[in-house]
Amino acid sequence: MSEEKLRNCPFCGGEACVVHDAKRKLADGKQITGTVVSCTVCNATMFYRNSRLAIEAWNRRVPQRAWTQKVYDSFGKGRDKE
């Protein structure tokens, strides 16, 4: 199966990697297996049961700088400047 190329981390810009057959323990003690996509620099992580969905979700994430700029821009809208 050919994998889609991973985008860099939206938080730090670091390289991302995929870990298949990763195990996670749920609060009720059950263990599930899925796919982890994580940053090799800041360890930002996403876990999905399906590999394709994990990669697609990681690549859809908004880069932090773009998101932060939108938030900052929204603070100035509708307010009187002092």
ABEGO torsion letter per residue (X at the ends): XBBBBBBBBAAAGBBBBBBBGBBBBBAAGBBBBBBBBBBAAAGBBBBBABAAAAAAAAAABBBAAAAAAAAAAAAABGBBBX
